[in-house]
Amino acid sequence: MKPMSSNDSSDDPAVLKARLLEVELMLAGLRNEHAKTLHSKDQRIQLLEEMIRLLRYHRFGAHSEKAGEKALGQGELFNEAEAADTDAADLLSDDDVVAEPVPAPPGETTAVTPPRKRGRKPLPAELPRVRIEHDLPESDKTCPCGCALSAIGEDCSEQLDIIPAQVRVLVHVRKKYACRSCENGVSTAKLPAQPLPKSNASAGLLAHIVVAKYLDALPLHRQESIFNRIGVDLPRNTLAGWMIKSGQLVQPLLERFDEQLLSGPLIQCDETPVQVLKEPGKTPQSKSFMWVQRGGPPGRRILRFHYHASRKGDVAQSLMSDFQGYLQTDDYAGYHAVGAKTGVTHLGCWAHARRKFIEVQKAARKKRQAAKANEALQFIGQLYGIEHEAKAMTVEQRYQHRQQKSLPVLQQLRDWLNTNRNQVLPKGLTGKAIAYLERNWDKLTVYTEDGCLPIDNNACENAIRPFVIGRKNWLFSATPKGADASAALYSLIETAKANGLEPWAYLQQVFSRLPAAETAADVDALLPWNVKGCAKRG
């Protein structure tokens, strides 16, 4: 459209009116384009501000996903100074009872919480007791009337004591025999199979080092210092070599873990980064990954860690190539190919769907900006409230409970989703949360089909947490062999814990008996549910 120029000198009113109309139309078009540009920039600014607020929460805020209430997160684990006031409960008697109201998450009904007993717990009865008697001086055993005092009872109080770790040397003495008549050779008693031949590490020592590193997150260089303090020279390189060889030793047992895992009805999966300095073909700064699987037959829980240099979907397919059943994961695309296989049903994770809306709340500058997220969280809170009610039910009862209560809530949430999915910015946090819900809806509703299926993947994420905490201490693995050993030993420890075993006692048996195992039955005897005498106290 060409505007009127100064050279157009026609005095015809109709021509002037037409040209004026052209100018007005051109200005209107420019105003519309300008308004669209401003609107686009406003949206961009809103998105960037939202991202900045969310990043600030991730960087400086409390790492809790609970909405509307303070959660006891990892930060409180190290908040010992502030927790000192809470420890004043030790001064209460065992008869003192303090009832505390527990706020219900949004959308959930408030359950009646039984009074929680506060005060010092009794010391375990199975601990050995040392009796220390305190008596009156002989001069105080006479009454002022001149008669001797008689003992009528005693007051007892208990203190918890500890003896620092005692290190001892196991001296293996092998008897030798020979015939004095013919002097035909010497017969020497055989040394029982050892966990690490030609080393001076016993099964108990190996179990101690493994538990200290992979359960208590105590890096090997700190363990080296601890051993030095008690006069034992165990260089870190030696300890690292023992960990690698221990990981190789338990491979037959881990193969049985894998078979049991794939035979179960459900596998939950997750993965987390790990840095390996000397991974072939990769720089020391690049990321590798620790994959975790959780599953197993009913009553037999398996937690299996696997180290791989990548996060590609090929890894997931190789880990579950023969699996038939339910697969529960987040929405990472690497699992989609496995979830699409014949015989595999892919479950979604409501915790991840909920987390998206929690992020909207955290990034919102005003309450109204999180209005839709609050609505979605109300529905999701109801679903979790229903699961809480069904926690103690049988599988069939839980299935019926979900059919009666969860399905109507899911239908309401589906209607809400249909209404709101086109009313938000697709690139905003609310839009992304709604898109996640829409994209995963079919997978998120599968859990209602069977009472044994969990609503989320939190159990697997909790299983990977000890590795993440340990990683903050030892930071990286030097070689892929070290990472493989870490995966093997984490698998043993976390599986032992999941089956109610004390990790050190279980590992001590594994390292003692596995070197002498000759048959499949010998290996099966070391599966956590077959081992006796390793039950966790308390």
Stockholm file with secondary structure:
# STOCKHOLM 1.0

chainA/1-538         MKPMSSNDSSDDPAVLKARLLEVELMLAGLRNEHAKTLHSKDQRIQLLEEMIRLLRYHRFGAHSEKAGEKALGQGELFNEAEAADTDAADLLSDDDVVAEPVPAPPGETTAVTPPRKRGRKPLPAELPRVRIEHDLPESDKTCPCGCALSAIGEDCSEQLDIIPAQVRVLVHVRKKYACRSCENGVSTAKLPAQPLPKSNASAGLLAHIVVAKYLDALPLHRQESIFNRIGVDLPRNTLAGWMIKSGQLVQPLLERFDEQLLSGPLIQCDETPVQVLKEPGKTPQSKSFMWVQRGGPPGRRILRFHYHASRKGDVAQSLMSDFQGYLQTDDYAGYHAVGAKTGVTHLGCWAHARRKFIEVQKAARKKRQAAKANEALQFIGQLYGIEHEAKAMTVEQRYQHRQQKSLPVLQQLRDWLNTNRNQVLPKGLTGKAIAYLERNWDKLTVYTEDGCLPIDNNACENAIRPFVIGRKNWLFSATPKGADASAALYSLIETAKANGLEPWAYLQQVFSRLPAAETAADVDALLPWNVKGCAKRG
#=GR chainA/1-538 SS CCCCCTTCCCCCHHHHHHHHHHHHHHHHHHHHHHHHHHHHHHHHHHHHHHHHHHHHHHHHSCCCCCSSSCCCCHHHHTCHHHHTTGGGGGGSCTTCEECCCCCCCTTSCCCCCCCEECSCCCCCTTSCCCCCCCCCCGGGSBCTTSCBCCCCCCCCCCCCCCCCCCCCCCCCCCCEEECTTTCCCEEECCCCCCSSTTSCCCHHHHHHHHHHHHTTCCCHHHHHHHHHHTTCCCCHHHHHHHHHHHHHHTHHHHHHHHHHHHHSSEEEEEEEEECBTTCTTSCTTSCEEEEEEEECSTTCCEEEEEEESCCCHHHHHHHTTTCCEEEECCSCGGGHHHHTSTTEEEECCHHHHHHHHHHHHHHCSSGGGGHHHHHHHHHHHHHHHHHHHTTTSCHHHHHHHIIIIIHHHHHHHHHHHHHHTTSSCTTSHHHHHHHHHHHTHHHHTGGGGCTTSCSSSHHHHHHHHHHHHHHHHHCCBSSHHHHHHHHHHHHHHHHHHHTTBCHHHHHHHHHHHGGGCCSHHHHHTTSGGGCCSCBCCC
#=GC SS_cons         CCCCCTTCCCCCHHHHHHHHHHHHHHHHHHHHHHHHHHHHHHHHHHHHHHHHHHHHHHHHSCCCCCSSSCCCCHHHHTCHHHHTTGGGGGGSCTTCEECCCCCCCTTSCCCCCCCEECSCCCCCTTSCCCCCCCCCCGGGSBCTTSCBCCCCCCCCCCCCCCCCCCCCCCCCCCCEEECTTTCCCEEECCCCCCSSTTSCCCHHHHHHHHHHHHTTCCCHHHHHHHHHHTTCCCCHHHHHHHHHHHHHHTHHHHHHHHHHHHHSSEEEEEEEEECBTTCTTSCTTSCEEEEEEEECSTTCCEEEEEEESCCCHHHHHHHTTTCCEEEECCSCGGGHHHHTSTTEEEECCHHHHHHHHHHHHHHCSSGGGGHHHHHHHHHHHHHHHHHHHTTTSCHHHHHHHIIIIIHHHHHHHHHHHHHHTTSSCTTSHHHHHHHHHHHTHHHHTGGGGCTTSCSSSHHHHHHHHHHHHHHHHHCCBSSHHHHHHHHHHHHHHHHHHHTTBCHHHHHHHHHHHGGGCCSHHHHHTTSGGGCCSCBCCC
//
